Amino acid sequence: MGTTVVVGGSSGIGRLIAERATGRGDTVVLTSRDKGRAQVVAAEVGGATTGIALDLADPATIEAGLAEVGEVDHLVITAIEQTTQNIREFDIAGAISSATIKLVGYAETVRVLHGRFRPGASVVLFGGLARERPYPGSTMVTTINAGVTGLMRTLARELAPVRVNALHSGVVGDSPKWTEVKDTHPAVARTPLGRLVTMEEVADATEFLLRNGGMNGHDLNIDGGWLLT
């Protein structure tokens, strides 16, 4: 048992990770941009779970937002901003916001908390397989997720012996974004498993990276073999 912080833990995979950590007996801090939502979800998750407001799109506020967080054993950062971008119709404001959240915001969160990491602490950053498989409209998603790899590798060296890894999932079939098309999404036919990965599988992979002491500086793809095709 320890303390797990899940940034972006009020919905989807982040919430599931928080629920599983609570079920193990961890003290859990989950975040949302909206404090009220974070507190409601924390109450629903139960156990020793608290909810706080944190906005990675405004990195200058992150230190104050995390002021009440004490010592940390595990940090998971799942927060994203979905964006469709291509060069011909490039939205500068949207691109800046997306890059700020997932690169500057991730880095600042780790900077603020790293002095509170207990011995044996570990960090998992969420990227995505668009870094390997660009698609129309993925200009920023692909670029940013590749940047997550660079950030992870740098942090693993700078924060040693704290372990830092990155998780990159394919399309997650039962996630809120994809559940209505989980059986008809084009990726199904291209995945050797014949189905999309699940939130439970992504959460389990996250826990593996958090708890396996030999995993450090690693990009873990969880895609059911989609990258093989």
C-alpha positions as a printed Julia matrix, in Angstrom:
229×3 Matrix{Float64}:
   0.0     0.0     0.0
   1.14    3.53   -0.75
   0.02    6.8    -2.28
  -0.94    6.95   -5.95
  -1.59   10.21   -7.79
  -3.62    9.95  -11.01
  -3.63   13.13  -13.07
  -6.69   12.95  -15.28
  -8.28   10.41  -12.96
 -11.87   11.6   -13.09
 -12.94    9.62  -16.16
 -12.1     6.77  -18.51
  -8.86    4.87  -18.03
  -7.59    7.35  -15.44
 -10.59    6.69  -13.22
 -10.2     2.94  -13.63
  -6.55    3.19  -12.55
  -7.64    5.19   -9.51
 -10.32    2.6    -8.67
  -7.86   -0.27   -8.91
  -5.35    1.55   -6.72
  -8.04    2.23   -4.13
  -9.04   -1.43   -4.26
  -5.46   -2.39   -3.33
  -5.68   -0.15   -0.29
  -3.66    2.77   -1.67
  -4.28    6.34   -0.68
  -5.3     7.95   -3.98
  -5.32   11.52   -5.22
  -7.14   12.01   -8.52
  -7.38   15.22  -10.49
  -9.72   16.96  -12.87
  -9.74   20.46  -14.25
 -12.96   20.98  -12.28
 -12.63   20.66   -8.51
 -16.27   19.76   -8.01
 -16.06   16.92  -10.5
 -12.84   15.66   -8.93
 -14.47   15.58   -5.51
 -17.61   13.84   -6.75
 -15.58   11.14   -8.51
 -13.34   10.71   -5.47
 -16.41   10.1    -3.33
 -17.69    7.55   -5.85
 -14.34    5.77   -5.97
 -14.36    5.64   -2.18
 -11.63    4.46    0.16
  -8.88    6.93    0.99
  -9.44    8.92   -2.22
  -9.4    12.68   -2.57
 -10.08   14.84   -5.6
  -8.3    18.05   -6.48
  -8.37   20.55   -9.35
  -5.4    20.6   -11.71
  -5.19   22.25  -15.11
  -2.21   21.13  -17.17
  -3.17   23.67  -19.82
  -2.09   26.37  -17.34
   1.28   25.07  -16.1
   1.93   28.11  -13.91
  -0.92   26.95  -11.62
   0.26   23.36  -11.21
   2.52   23.94   -8.2
  -0.28   25.57   -6.22
  -2.74   22.91   -7.36
  -0.53   20.15   -5.94
   0.34   21.97   -2.72
  -1.7    19.64   -0.51
  -0.28   16.42   -1.97
   2.17   14.74    0.39
   4.63   11.92   -0.26
   4.05    9.94   -3.44
   4.78    6.33   -4.36
   3.23    6.24   -7.83
   2.38    8.97  -10.3
   0.29    8.34  -13.41
  -0.39   11.17  -15.86
  -3.17   10.35  -18.31
  -4.5    13.83  -19.07
  -4.95   14.61  -22.76
  -6.76   17.02  -25.03
  -8.17   15.41  -28.14
  -7.35   17.44  -31.23
  -7.54   16.98  -34.98
  -4.84   18.95  -36.76
  -3.38   18.98  -40.23
  -0.93   21.35  -41.83
  -3.36   22.67  -44.45
  -5.85   23.74  -41.76
  -3.57   24.34  -38.81
  -5.13   25.7   -35.62
  -2.28   27.42  -33.79
  -4.18   27.97  -30.55
  -5.31   24.35  -30.43
  -1.83   23.1   -31.21
  -0.31   25.21  -28.43
  -2.91   24.01  -25.95
  -2.36   20.33  -26.8
   1.42   20.61  -26.62
   1.23   22.57  -23.38
  -0.92   19.97  -21.66
   1.02   16.87  -22.62
   4.59   18.15  -22.66
   4.91   21.25  -20.49
   2.11   20.18  -18.15
   3.46   16.65  -17.73
   6.99   17.95  -17.11
   5.87   20.57  -14.6
   3.77   18.04  -12.69
   6.79   15.76  -12.3
   8.99   18.71  -11.34
   6.6    19.77   -8.61
   6.19   16.28   -7.14
   9.66   14.77   -7.58
  10.89   16.03   -4.22
   8.01   14.15   -2.57
   8.73   10.78   -4.18
   9.36    8.02   -1.67
  12.14    5.47   -2.23
  11.08    3.11   -4.98
   8.73    5.64   -6.55
   7.64    5.26  -10.17
   6.02    7.37  -12.86
   3.96    6.42  -15.92
   3.28    8.95  -18.66
   0.53    8.28  -21.2
   1.41    8.73  -24.85
  -0.32    6.92  -27.7
   0.37    4.84  -30.8
  -0.23    7.74  -33.15
   3.47    8.32  -32.57
   4.08    5.16  -34.63
   1.05    5.28  -36.92
   0.24    8.81  -38.15
  -3.2     9.29  -39.67
  -4.95   12.21  -41.4
  -5.44   14.85  -38.74
  -2.78   13.52  -36.36
  -0.15   16.19  -37.01
  -0.03   17.32  -33.38
  -1.09   14.03  -31.76
   1.74   12.15  -33.47
   4.27   14.87  -32.69
   3.26   15.23  -29.05
   3.18   11.49  -28.35
   6.67   11.19  -29.79
   7.6    14.01  -27.43
   6.27   12.0   -24.48
   8.89    9.37  -25.3
  11.62   12.01  -25.26
  10.35   13.44  -21.97
  10.16    9.98  -20.39
  13.71    9.08  -21.38
  15.05   12.37  -20.07
  13.21   12.05  -16.76
  14.43    8.48  -16.27
  18.0     9.79  -16.37
  17.42   12.99  -14.42
  15.37   11.46  -11.6
  17.26    8.17  -11.18
  16.7     5.94   -9.27
  13.03    6.93   -9.66
  11.65    4.8   -12.49
   9.88    6.56  -15.36
   8.09    4.75  -18.2
   5.59    5.6   -20.92
   2.51    3.66  -22.01
   1.19    3.89  -25.56
  -2.16    2.28  -26.29
  -3.93    1.72  -29.56
  -7.67    2.27  -29.87
  -9.24    1.24  -26.55
 -12.52   -0.36  -27.51
 -14.55    0.1   -24.34
 -13.31    3.61  -23.56
 -15.96    6.35  -23.66
 -14.63    7.65  -26.98
 -14.76    4.35  -28.86
 -17.31    2.08  -27.18
 -20.0     2.61  -29.84
 -17.67    1.44  -32.62
 -15.56   -1.1   -30.75
 -16.68   -3.95  -33.05
 -16.67   -2.01  -36.33
 -13.6     0.21  -36.0
 -11.15   -0.38  -38.91
  -8.41   -1.26  -36.41
 -10.28   -4.43  -35.45
  -9.53   -6.07  -38.8
  -5.88   -5.03  -38.58
  -5.34   -6.38  -35.07
  -4.18  -10.01  -34.79
  -6.34  -10.49  -31.69
  -9.4    -9.68  -33.77
 -10.53   -7.1   -31.25
  -9.45   -3.84  -29.68
  -7.69   -3.64  -26.33
  -9.75   -2.87  -23.23
  -9.48   -0.32  -20.46
  -8.8    -3.14  -17.98
  -5.85   -4.27  -20.09
  -4.46   -0.75  -20.28
  -4.9    -0.28  -16.53
  -3.18   -3.62  -15.89
  -0.27   -2.6   -18.14
  -0.01    0.65  -16.21
   0.23   -1.21  -12.92
   2.92   -3.46  -14.38
   5.04   -0.43  -15.24
   4.42    1.11  -11.82
   5.33   -1.98   -9.82
   7.91   -3.95  -11.78
  11.29   -2.76  -10.54
  13.08   -3.77  -13.74
  11.03   -1.51  -15.99
  12.66    1.87  -16.51
  12.99    4.22  -19.47
  10.7     1.99  -21.5
   7.94    2.63  -24.06
   5.29   -0.04  -23.6
   2.9    -0.47  -26.53
  -0.42   -2.12  -25.75
  -2.27   -2.68  -28.99
  -3.14   -6.34  -29.39
  -0.48   -6.64  -32.09
  -1.9    -3.82  -34.27
   1.58   -2.49  -35.04
   2.48   -5.8   -36.68
   0.15   -5.14  -39.6
